[in-house]
Amino acid sequence: MMTNTDSRVTIHMAASLDGFIARKDGGVDWIETSDEFADGDTLDPEFAAAFLKTIDCYVMGSRTYETALNFEAQGFGWAYGDKPVYVLTSRNLARARDTVEFHSGDLAQFVNGRLKPKFNTIWFVGGGVVSGECLRLGLADEIRYSILPILIGDGMQFFEKLDRDVALHLAEVKAYKSGMVALCYEVRGHRGEPRNAT
């Protein structure tokens, strides 16, 4: 099978400053923070919409999928538009829309064999177990980490059970008026260079 060399795997997560993506019970009520950083950029809705169009598909765990369904039920809409969404689970979950597909099994085989030949930009959007597995298997090219201006003390970690150090290269930093800081890191290879270095 042909490998798509242009394909890029991104892990994206919004988390508290102390590194939690949800409370222990899965709650994300803290995500609507109220802060104001005068020197920050304004998140331009048109830029955000254009950027989201560059994402070809999303990959998530079952708890993230259930959170997305819960947001939709509360009237916030479906965050992933009409893009394909792959939910990693062995549970029997309700398929909310035609764009959702469930997968269980070997993650590296799934990403390299099914997703990379088909998609250029693959975004892992949660949760901690899925993100950790993606890094452990060496599948991620970059990490985008949106830090919200809040500490919640305990909860589900951004990356669960990493078994080794993962060297990163800071590629971009942006601070927004909302107090959110967006960091973009390239995942480095075994010798310290970015994985996709030519």
N, C-alpha and C positions, 0 to 999 in steps of 0.2 A: 504493500500500500504506500502511496506517495505521502510523504510528510510535508505539510505546509510550513515552510521555513519562515514565512512572514507572520505566522500565528503567534499571538502573545497572550499569556495567561496572567491576569491581574487578580490579586486578592484585595477586595475593598471592604472596609468596615468603619462604621462610626462607633466610637467608644468613649467612655468616661476617661478623664485624665489618669485615673488609677488602673486603666486597662481592662475594664469590664464592658461587655457588649450587651448584657442584660442582667437583670436581677436573678437570684437563684431560682425564683419561680417563673423565669422567662419574661418578666415584666420589663417594658421599655418606656414606662411613664416619664422617666427622667430626661428623655431625649429632647423634649421641648424645653430647652434652657432659655433663661432670660438674662442676657448680658449685652453690653455694648462696648465695642472697642473702636474708638473714634478713628484711629489710623488704619483700620482694616478696609479691605475691598468689599464692595457690594457684590453679592452673588447675582449676576445678571441672568434673569430667567431665559432669555434667548440663547445666551452662551451655554447654559446648563442643558437646554433642550437640544441644541446642536451637538453637544458633547455626548449626550445619551444616545443619539442616533448612531454614533460611531461604535457602540457596543453591539456585537452580533448575537451573543447569547449569555444567559446567566446560569450559574450552578449554585445550589444551596442545599443545606441539610433540611430535614423534615421540620425541625422547630422553627427555623427561619421562614419556611413556607407557611406554617400555621400562623406565625406572627403577621405575615403579609396578608393572609386571608382575613385575619382579625382586623387589620387596618382597613381593608376593603369593606368589611361588614360595618365598620364604624363610620363609613362615608368618606374615607381618605383616598379612595380609588386604588387601583392595582398599579403598583410602582414600576412594573416591568414592561408596560406597553404591550405591543404585539410581538415582542421578541421571544424566541424559544427559551423556556425555563426548564432546566433539568434538576429534579429533586433527588438527592441521594438518600435512599431509605430502603429498609427491608420491611417497613410497615405498610399496611394496606390503607392508603389515604385516598380521600375523594379527589378526583381530577376536576379542578375548578374551571378550567378552560382548555381549549384545543391546543394552546401553545405549551401546555405543561406536559412533561414526560417524566416518568419515574425510572430510576436506575438503582440497582444494587449489584455489587460485585467489585472487581478489580478497578480501582480509580485510575491508575496509570494507563491501563489498557483502554479505558473509556475515554480519557482525555486525548491520549496520543493516537488511538485507533479510530475513534468516532468523531470527536469534536474538532481536533486540529485540522484534519483534511477538509472540513466543511466550513469552519469559522476562522476569521482573522483575529477578532478580539473576544476573548472568553473571560468573563468576570465571575469570580467566586465571591459571593456576597454573604457568607455565613453558613453555619456558626463556627464556634471555636474548634470543634472536633474536625470539621471539614477543612478549615483553614490550616490547622496543624498537620493534617494528613497531606494536604497539597504541598506544604513546605517540606515535610519529611521525605516525600517521594521525589523532590526536586522538580516539581511541575511548574512552580510559579516563576514568572519573569520580573514581576514588580508587585509592590505592596502599596496601596493607597489607604492612608490612615487618617480619618477625620476625627480629631480630638475635640470633644465638647467640653465647655467650661463648667464641669461638675465632677465631684468625687462621690461615689456611691458606697464605697467601703467593702463591698463583697458582691459576688455574682459570678457569671460565666465569663471566663477569660477569652480574650481575642484569639490566642493560640493555645490550645490545650495539648499538654504532654509532648513538647518538642524533646527529641532525644539527643540533640546536638546543637552547637552554635550555628547560626545562619548569618553569614556576613552580608551586610547591606551597603549600598551607596546612596546617599541622599541626593536625589535628583531635583526636587522642587519643594519649596515651602511657601504656603500662602496663608495669610491671616485675614479673617473676614470680620465685618462689623458686628456680626452676631456673637463674636468671641470664639468661634470655631477656628481651629488651625488645621489646615490640610497638608499632610506630608506625603510625598511620593518617593519611595525607595526602589532602586533596582536591586534585585537579588543577585549577589555575586556568585561566581563559580567557585570551584574548589581551590583555585590558585588566587582568588581575590579579584579577578576581573568580572565585569558584568557578564551574565550568562550569554547574552546575544552579541557580545563584542565581535567585530569582524577583524 
